[in-house]
Amino acid sequence: MTNLLDNAARHGRPDGSVTVGVVPDGPVARVVVDDDGPGIPPQDRDAMRQRFTRGARPRSEGSGLGLALVEQQAALHGGRLELGTSAAGGLRAEIVLPRP
């Protein structure tokens, strides 16, 4: 969660907002993190899950490990990471986890 929230704060719009919520969805729970930054273009989302991958014009320091680590940790808990577009226009990152 720390990597996901740090990414949203760091790569979102300066002085922008980040929204976090948990949504029950049948057999899974979705931890939803939305920001109002530039987002990640759909064609780049799979690549951004790879270690040491950074966006075309990063606005901050980083190693390119953030989303790869989020995806790895979600998988260790039986879940997955989904990337999309938030209603605010930025990135929507969802950690989808099985409900007990």
C-alpha positions in Angstrom: 0.0 0.0 0.0 2.8 2.4 0.8 4.3 2.1 -2.7 0.9 2.6 -4.3 0.1 5.7 -2.2 3.6 7.1 -2.7 3.3 6.7 -6.4 -0.1 8.4 -6.5 1.2 11.4 -4.4 4.5 11.6 -6.3 3.3 11.2 -9.9 -0.1 12.8 -9.6 -0.7 16.5 -10.3 1.2 18.9 -8.0 -1.1 20.0 -5.3 -3.6 17.5 -6.7 -5.7 14.9 -4.8 -5.5 11.2 -4.1 -8.6 9.3 -3.2 -8.5 5.9 -1.5 -11.3 3.5 -0.9 -12.2 -0.2 -0.3 -15.0 -1.6 -2.3 -16.5 -5.1 -1.7 -17.1 -6.9 -5.0 -18.6 -10.3 -4.5 -15.7 -12.7 -3.7 -13.1 -10.0 -3.8 -12.3 -6.6 -2.2 -10.9 -3.8 -4.3 -8.5 -1.3 -2.7 -9.0 1.7 -5.1 -6.5 4.5 -5.4 -7.4 7.4 -7.8 -5.3 10.5 -8.6 -5.9 13.5 -10.8 -2.5 13.5 -12.4 -1.5 12.7 -16.0 -2.1 9.0 -15.6 -0.5 6.2 -17.6 -1.5 5.8 -21.3 -3.3 2.5 -21.8 -0.6 1.3 -24.2 2.1 1.8 -21.5 0.3 0.2 -18.5 1.7 -3.4 -19.0 5.3 -2.0 -19.4 4.9 0.1 -16.2 4.4 -3.1 -14.2 8.0 -4.3 -15.2 10.9 -3.6 -12.8 13.0 -0.5 -13.5 10.4 0.9 -16.0 9.7 4.6 -15.8 7.2 6.8 -17.7 8.2 8.8 -20.8 8.5 12.1 -18.8 8.9 11.3 -15.1 8.5 14.3 -12.8 10.3 12.9 -9.8 13.2 10.6 -8.8 12.6 6.9 -8.6 13.9 3.6 -9.6 10.9 2.3 -11.6 10.1 -0.4 -9.0 6.9 1.0 -7.5 4.2 -0.7 -9.5 6.2 -3.9 -10.0 6.5 -4.2 -6.2 2.8 -3.5 -5.7 1.9 -6.2 -8.2 4.3 -8.6 -6.6 2.9 -8.0 -3.1 -0.7 -8.3 -4.3 0.1 -11.7 -5.9 1.7 -12.9 -2.7 -1.7 -12.3 -1.0 -3.6 -14.1 -3.8 -4.6 -10.9 -5.6 -3.7 -8.8 -8.6 -3.0 -5.2 -9.6 -5.3 -3.5 -12.2 -4.5 -0.2 -13.8 -7.1 2.1 -15.4 -8.2 5.7 -15.7 -9.7 7.4 -12.7 -12.8 9.5 -12.9 -10.5 12.5 -12.0 -8.6 11.8 -15.2 -5.4 10.4 -13.7 -4.5 6.8 -12.8 -6.8 4.4 -11.1 -4.8 1.6 -9.4 -6.8 -1.3 -7.9 -5.4 -4.0 -5.7 -7.9 -6.8 -6.0 -7.8 -9.3 -3.1 -9.8 -12.4 -2.3 -12.2 -11.9 0.6 -12.0 -14.4 3.5 
